[in-house]
Amino acid sequence: MSPEVFQASSTLLMNDSEYSFSVSTPTEQGGTTFYNVKGTDAQGPWEANKRYSEFDTLYTVLVKRWPCIPIPQLPPKKAMGGKDTTFLQDRMFYLQRWLRKTARFSFLIDSVEFTAFSRPSGGLKLDAALNKLMPQTTMAKYDQLSQATKCMEEDYSKERKDGFSAKIVDFIKFSKTAEPAIKLFRNTLAKQVTNKHAVNLGYGEIARLMERYEEHNLMQYVDM
C-alpha cells in the first residue's frame, strides 16, 4: 500500500501519542512470564498483564483480518533460554517497540481485535474472545480497509496505480540491495556494544585500583 494511502486521514498516524504505550516489568507467575502493558485508546487509558503468547495471537489475527496493512513484525519466539534476564529485557524492549509502531494506526488500536487484547470482557481468554469474532468476507475486509484508511478505489486512476506499482518495485529492488549493508551494520554495531561494555568494565577496574592506591598512600602517610 502506497504512502499516499496512509496520509489520506489526519487521524491515521498517532505520532507522539504512541509513546503513551509501554511494556515493562517482566514477572514470573506459575512458570509463565507476564509483562505489564499500558496504553490509551478511544475509550481512555488501559492496563493489563500479558504473556508473549497473547501478543503472538493478536499479531496473527491482525495480519489475517487487516490485509494490506503493514502490521509491524513481532519479535520471534525462543525455544530455549526464555527465562534469561537479558533475553527478557530484550523481549520487553521489542514488544514495546512493536506496540508503539502498531499504535501509529489508530484504527488498529480501536479495532475489535485489539480491544479483545487490551480490554478483555466477561473473563474470556484472548483466544476465546478472538474466536467469537464474526468471519469476514472479502467484501467486508475491503469495506473495513476503505473506511479505516479513507481510501476509495474510484479516487485512483490507472496512471496513479501504475505509478504506485512502479514505486513498489523500485523499493523492493532497493531493499534487496540495502539488506546486506544493514546486516553488516547490525553486526558491526553489536561488536561495538560489546567493546564498549568491555571498556566500561576496564574503567571501573581502573577506578577501583586508584581508590586502593589512594587509600594505601593515605595509610602510609598516617603511619609516617
Residue pairs with C-beta under 8 A, 6 or more apart in sequence:
1 68
1 69
1 70
1 149
2 164
2 167
2 168
4 164
5 149
5 151
6 12
6 13
6 149
8 149
8 150
8 151
9 149
9 150
11 106
12 105
12 106
12 107
12 149
12 150
13 104
13 105
13 106
14 103
14 104
14 105
14 106
14 109
15 104
17 40
17 103
18 100
18 101
18 103
18 104
19 100
20 38
20 39
20 40
20 45
20 103
21 38
21 39
21 40
21 96
21 99
21 100
21 103
22 37
22 38
22 39
22 96
22 99
23 35
23 36
23 37
23 92
23 95
23 96
23 99
24 35
24 36
24 38
24 92
24 96
25 35
25 36
26 33
26 34
26 35
26 88
26 89
26 91
26 92
27 33
27 34
27 36
27 49
28 34
28 83
32 51
33 51
33 52
33 82
33 83
33 88
34 49
34 50
34 51
35 49
35 50
35 51
35 52
35 92
35 95
36 47
36 49
37 47
37 48
37 49
37 50
37 99
37 118
38 45
38 46
38 47
39 45
39 46
39 47
39 99
39 103
39 109
39 118
40 46
41 109
41 110
41 114
41 115
41 118
42 106
42 109
42 110
43 119
46 118
46 119
48 118
48 120
50 117
52 77
52 91
52 95
54 117
54 126
55 74
55 95
55 98
56 74
56 77
57 126
57 127
57 130
58 113
58 114
58 116
58 117
58 126
58 130
59 71
59 74
59 98
61 113
61 130
62 69
62 71
62 102
62 108
62 111
62 113
62 114
63 71
65 113
65 133
65 136
65 141
66 108
66 111
66 113
66 141
66 144
66 145
67 141
67 145
68 145
69 105
69 108
69 145
71 102
71 108
72 97
72 98
72 101
72 102
73 98
74 95
74 98
75 90
75 91
75 94
75 95
75 98
78 87
78 91
81 87
82 88
102 108
102 109
102 114
103 109
105 148
107 148
107 149
108 114
109 118
112 133
113 130
113 133
116 124
116 126
116 129
116 130
116 133
117 126
120 126
120 129
121 129
124 132
136 144
145 151
146 152
146 153
156 164
